[in-house]
Amino acid sequence: MLRAPCCLPRTSVAHAAALAAALLSSLARCSFLEPRDPVDSSLSPYFGTKTRYEDVNPGLLSGPEAPWRDPELLEGTCTPVQLVALIRHGTRYPTAKQIRKLRQLHGLLQARGSRDGGAGSTRSRDLGAALADWPLWYADWMDGQLVEKGRQDMRQLALRLASLFPALFSPENYGRLRLITSSKHRCVDSGAAFLQGLWQHYHPGLPPPDVADMECGPPRVNDKLMRFFDHCKKFLTEVEKNATALYHVEAFKTGPEMQNILKKVAATLQVPVNDLNADLIQVAFFTCSFDLAIKGVKSPWCDVFDIDDAKVLEYLNDLKQYWKRGYGYTINSRSSCTLFQDIFQHLDKAVEQKQRSQPISSPVILQFGHAETLLPLLSLMGYFKDKEPLTAYNYKEQTHRKFRSGHIVPYASNLIFVLYHCENAKTPKEQFRVQMLLNEKVLPLAYSQETVSFYEDLKNHYKDILQSCQTSEECELAKANSTSDEL
C-alpha cells in the first residue's frame, strides 16, 4: 500500500485533478511545440551547451524513466544519507537575440530566392528553397524559456534519481526536500517540473497539484548561489564587460577554419558571402539543434553542415565557455567559491547530525541553475583541464581536448554529491565517504581518479577553497590598474 508523503497538497485531490486538467488543456493547445519521437543527427555530438541530455546518455532514448545504476556506486554496508545536486535547467527556447539573428538569416534566404533566377547547383537551389520555406516558428516571447521537452527532462530525471536512491527520496523525506533556484524562469520551472516528477513517482497515474499548493512549496530563489557571477564585480568588470576578454573567440571567428565554413555556406545557400558572418553561421547551426531538441525534428538547417563543420563550430562554442566560464581567467572559477562552500556546509551538517544519532534535517538538496553555474564549479575543482589552453590558433591540436562543453553541461546536466555512512568502519574517518556523479555517472576524483573518497580526505584536498577562498575578497576589484590574469 502506497504511503502518502509528508509533503501533502493543501488542496483536495479533486482540486488537484482540476488544476491538472486545466494544465493539460493548455498544453494541448500548444501541442505543436511538444517533442515527437526521438530523432538523431550526425551533428548531435557537437552542439556544445545546446546538446540534448540523451545525446550524452544514449541509453535514455529507449528508457528515459528507467534508472541506470553505475556499477561504481557504493552499496552493501555503505548507506547514502544525503544527496546534494546541482542541476542545469532543461531544454529551452532560443534567446530573443538568437531569434532576431535567425530572422535576419531567413530574410537573406528569402531575398536570395527572389533574385537567383535559377543560378547555382540543383542542391543549392533545393536546400535554399527548403530553408526559405521552412516555418520560422520562433517568437520573441520565447526568449530562453523552458519548453515542454525541458519539463520532461526534469520529470524523468526526478523519476530516475528517486529510483536510484529510494531511501533518500522516500515519502518520509519528501517534506524535507530543500530546493534552491536561479531567478530565471527556466530554472524556476525546472524545479517545479522536478517536483511534479517526484509526485508521479509517489502517485503513479494521479495528476500532480500545482507546486504552490504543496506544503514543501516551490523552489526558493537564491541568485547569490545560482548566479554568483552576476554578484562578482571582478568577473563583471574583467570578463563579462571587458571587450578584449574573449579575444580568442573573436580571433577564431575570423580565422581560416571559420572563414572556410563561411564561404562554403554562402556557396551552398547561394547568398553573398559578405552578407554572412560567423554569428549568423553559428545561429544557423544552433537552429538545427533547437529544432531537434524542442520539436524532435531534423530540419533542413542540419543539411547545411557536415561533421567537419560541426567540429569547428563546437570549438567556437567551447572557446567562449573556456574563456568566460572555465580556465581562461582565474576569477571565472574563483567566483564560485561560495557555492562550493555551501555544498560542503550541507555535507558537514549531515555528518554532524549522523554522528549525534540525529535525523538528517535535509537529506536531499536540489539546486537549479545554468551551464554558467556548473562549468565554473567544475573548473574550481580541477575537472576537464587540458595541458594547453584553448586558443584561436590551436584548433587541430585540441581535437582530443577534455574541455567539451556539450559532454559536460548539456541541457539538464547535473553534478551530484552523495554522502554515505558506512557500517563496520574500523576508524571514525572511514565512517563517511563521498561519491560524485556527473550526468548520473560516477565522476572520478580529479586529483586521484578514484571513484570514492573518505569525506575527510576530500575536504583536506579542497582545504584552500573551503577555508581561504572568500568571495568578498576574490571578487573585489584591485585598486590599482592591472591586466587580467590570462593563462
C-alpha positions, 0 to 999 in steps of 0.5 A: 500500500502506497504511503502518502508523503509528508509533503501533502497538497493543501488542496483536495485531490479533486482540486488537484485533478482540476488544476491538472486538467486545466494544465493539460488543456493548455498544453494541448493547445500548444501541442505543436511545440511538444517533442515527437519521437526521438530523432538523431543527427550526425551533428548531435555530438557537437552542439556544445551547451545546446546538446540534448541530455540523451545525446550524452546518455544514449541509453535514455532514448529507449528508457528515459524513466528507467534508472541506470545504476553505475556499477561504481556506486557504493552499496552493501554496508555503505548507506547514502544519507544525503544527496546534494545536486546541482542541476542545469535547467532543461531544454529551452527556447532560443534567446530573443537575440538568437531569434532576431539573428535567425530572422535576419538569416531567413530574410537573406534566404528569402531575398536570395530566392527572389533574385537567383533566377535559377543560378547555382547547383540543383542542391543549392537551389533545393536546400535554399528553397527548403530553408526559405520555406521552412516555418520560422516558428520562433517568437520573441516571447520565447526568449530562453524559456523552458519548453515542454521537452525541458519539463520532461527532462526534469520529470524523468530525471526526478523519476530516475534519481528517486529510483536510484536512491529510494531511501533518500527520496522516500515519502518520509523525506519528501517534506524535507526536500530543500530546493534552491533556484536561479531567478530565471524562469527556466530554472524556476520551472525546472524545479517545479517540473522536478517536483511534479516528477517526484509526485508521479513517482509517489502517485503513479497515474494521479495528476500532480497539484500545482507546486504552490499548493504543496506544503514543501512549496516551490523552489526558493530563489537564491541568485547569490548561489545560482548566479554568483557571477552576476554578484562578482564585480571582478568577473563583471568588470574583467570578463563579462564587460571587458571587450578584449576578454574573449579575444580568442573567440573573436580571433577564431571567428575570423580565422581560416577554419571559420572563414572556410565554413563561411564561404562554403555556406554562402556557396551552398545557400547561394547568398553573398558571402559578405552578407554572412558572418560567423554569428549568423553561421553559428545561429544557423547551426544552433537552429538545427539543434533547437529544432531537434531538441524542442520539436524532435525534428531534423530540419533542413538547417542540419543539411547545411553542415557536415561533421567537419563543420560541426567540429569547428563550430563546437570549438567556437562554442567551447572557446567562449565557455573556456574563456568566460566560464572555465580556465581562461581567467582565474576569477571565472572559477574563483567566483564560485567559491561560495557555492562550493562552500555551501555544498560542503556546509550541507555535507558537514551538517549531515555528518554532524547530525549522523554522528549525534544519532540525529535525523538528517534535517535535509537529506536531499538538496536540489539546486537549479541553475545554468551551464554558467553555474556548473562549468565554473564549479567544475573548473574550481575543482580541477575537472576537464583541464587540458595541458594547453589552453584553448586558443584561436590558433590551436584548433587541430591540436585540441581535437582530443581536448577534455574541455567539451562543453556539450559532454559536460553541461548539456541541457539538464546536466547535473553534478551530484554529491552523495554522502554515505555512512558506512557500517563496520568502519574500523576508524571514525574517518572511514565512517563517511565517504563521498561519491560524485556523479556527473550526468548520473555517472560516477565522476572520478576524483580529479586529483586521484581518479578514484571513484570514492573518497573518505569525506575527510580526505576530500575536504583536506584536498579542497582545504584552500577553497573551503577555508581561504577562498572568500568571495568578498575578497576574490571578487573585489576589484584591485585598486590599482590598474592591472591586466587580467590574469590570462593563462 
